[in-house]
């Protein structure tokens, strides 16, 4: 029983996507709170929160894929 390399690479790619959202989310929320009087305050805040949720989702999904590639189904 060995490691499934294709599933491992998909898991690493999913974690890379999660990393992008991890870096993007706090930046957007910081910008939203810095400009509370701007008309785009609410949309930027919502996009930042969505980035946080996407980071958590892709993080769990990536770790799950890596674990499945190492230990099997």
C-alpha positions as CSV (number, residue, x, y, z in Angstrom):
1,X,0.0,0.0,0.0
2,X,1.6,3.3,-1.1
3,X,0.8,6.9,-1.5
4,X,-1.5,7.9,-4.3
5,X,0.5,10.6,-6.0
6,X,-2.3,12.1,-8.0
7,X,-4.5,12.6,-4.9
8,X,-1.6,14.0,-3.0
9,X,-1.0,16.6,-5.7
10,X,-4.6,17.5,-5.7
11,X,-4.5,18.0,-2.0
12,X,-1.5,20.2,-2.2
13,X,-3.1,22.3,-4.9
14,X,-6.2,22.6,-2.8
15,X,-4.1,23.8,0.2
16,X,-2.4,26.3,-2.1
17,X,-5.8,27.7,-3.0
18,X,-6.6,27.9,0.7
19,X,-3.4,29.8,1.2
20,X,-4.5,32.4,-1.3
21,X,-7.8,32.9,0.5
22,X,-6.0,33.0,3.9
23,X,-3.9,35.9,2.7
24,X,-6.7,37.7,0.8
25,X,-9.4,37.6,3.5
26,X,-7.7,39.6,6.3
27,X,-6.5,42.2,3.8
28,X,-10.0,42.7,2.5
29,X,-11.5,42.9,6.0
30,X,-8.7,45.4,7.1
31,X,-9.5,47.6,4.1
32,X,-13.2,47.4,4.8
33,X,-12.8,48.5,8.4
34,X,-10.3,51.2,7.4
35,X,-12.8,52.8,5.1
36,X,-16.1,52.5,6.9
37,X,-17.4,55.8,5.4
38,X,-16.9,54.6,1.9
39,X,-19.9,53.4,-0.1
40,X,-18.3,50.0,-0.9
41,X,-17.7,49.2,2.8
42,X,-20.4,46.5,3.0
43,X,-19.6,44.7,-0.3
44,X,-15.8,44.6,0.6
45,X,-16.6,43.3,4.1
46,X,-18.8,40.6,2.6
47,X,-16.2,39.5,0.1
48,X,-13.6,39.3,3.0
49,X,-15.9,37.1,5.0
50,X,-16.5,34.9,2.0
51,X,-12.7,34.6,1.6
52,X,-12.4,33.5,5.2
53,X,-15.1,30.8,4.7
54,X,-13.5,29.7,1.5
55,X,-10.1,29.4,3.2
56,X,-11.5,27.2,5.9
57,X,-13.4,25.0,3.4
58,X,-10.4,24.6,1.0
59,X,-8.1,23.9,4.0
60,X,-10.2,21.1,5.3
61,X,-10.7,19.7,1.8
62,X,-7.0,19.8,1.1
63,X,-6.1,18.1,4.3
64,X,-8.8,15.5,3.7
65,X,-7.4,14.7,0.2
66,X,-3.9,14.4,1.6
67,X,-5.0,12.1,4.3
68,X,-6.9,9.9,1.8
69,X,-3.9,9.8,-0.5
70,X,-1.6,8.6,2.4
71,X,-3.9,6.2,4.3
72,X,-6.4,5.3,1.5
73,X,-10.2,5.4,1.5
